[in-house]
């Protein structure tokens, strides 16, 4: 394994023999002096042209680890007007692509001749096509929009000699697997490829085999750590009775009102409802972002959150990946993540970089306690927060909110979104939709009783009541067995 005995205090100036003077000047101008662990492991190899597969904890500084070699690849190519695109960086989300592109502008700020373009969905496709037709040297893109342009004559990618796949595991999770295969197959074979990810899966392993040279360098800066998350992160969990979940969130927002907070929900509709309730009825300082928003609104929200000193951002996992937002004090997981990987990526929005600190709290219903043991298996250890169970009575505000037909409809849609998100969870023994008390869940959205929601369990409707009873009996049997064993 590469990178075992690295000096964690390696200085960027040690790269001056491998980096051009304009790049070194830009790095200094950006205020960077010492490399992070992933940077000191990747940069010497990547600057030599090696193929790289790097896994590291999120927030480790990998963006700079691939952008510097990308820029140096262009410098070495000595491009002219007819060269076309030389390097492509692929990101899973528009927000991450925008952020990467922004950092790239800083690195090329002293390179007068290097051109770049941002190619993402939600933006003017014709304008992008015109930029690409000029032969920009570096393209930062999302997979779907990039592949759209690759099927046109305007985009000349015949001379691409460097490909970066950032957050590779998430590219698959967002449904871009086929697009990515097509992109990799169309690009020149004789190129440098760098793949970065916080986690590896079977699909990323298959991508490595198809996209990388046989002698690629594998770098894992987390290999020998006993924790899966960074040291500066203080993380805990709170068990809350289902119907009081919003009461708990109200307390949490009050507790952190002078800090920067990210609150994660499992569905877009839940983000919308909670945002509307807390801004209209609790006078809370809140922003929201989710996948149903336009790209213009999403970008504006992220800019506002980036620049704010104290505010809460309600979001879906769209915002969980890669975004380097300064000084996020708290990560609040109001709805639990789908698995340990998602947990790691969510909490990775805080305590980013050397010497930084952050806080994270996971809210669980009493029935979901088993998720803590699941996290322990992945070397994620959480403290239990016992003293957070005294809440302000939110019921009058909820009852007042439900008098508004528009907000009531939002609550019903949020309830359905919450159930639908739980339905697709793999950990059925922890997130058991069938045995849930639906009326208590409804109360957690301010509703008096549960709206009609057809639970998609793979059974016909007439069999679902029987399956619900079977699930409840199974849960009781399991509890009885545990008591007997103990």
Helices and strands as residue ranges (DSSP letters): G 12-15, H 21-29, H 37-47, E 52-55, H 62-77, E 87-91, H 94-107, E 116-119, H 125-133, E 138-142, H 143-150, E 162-165, H 168-173, H 177-186, E 192-197, H 202-211, E 217-220, E 233-240, G 242-244, H 245-255, E 260-264, H 268-281, E 286-289, H 295-307, E 311-315, G 317-319, E 330-333, H 340-347, E 358-365, G 366-368, H 370-377, E 383-384, H 395-401, H 405-423, H 438-443, H 461-485
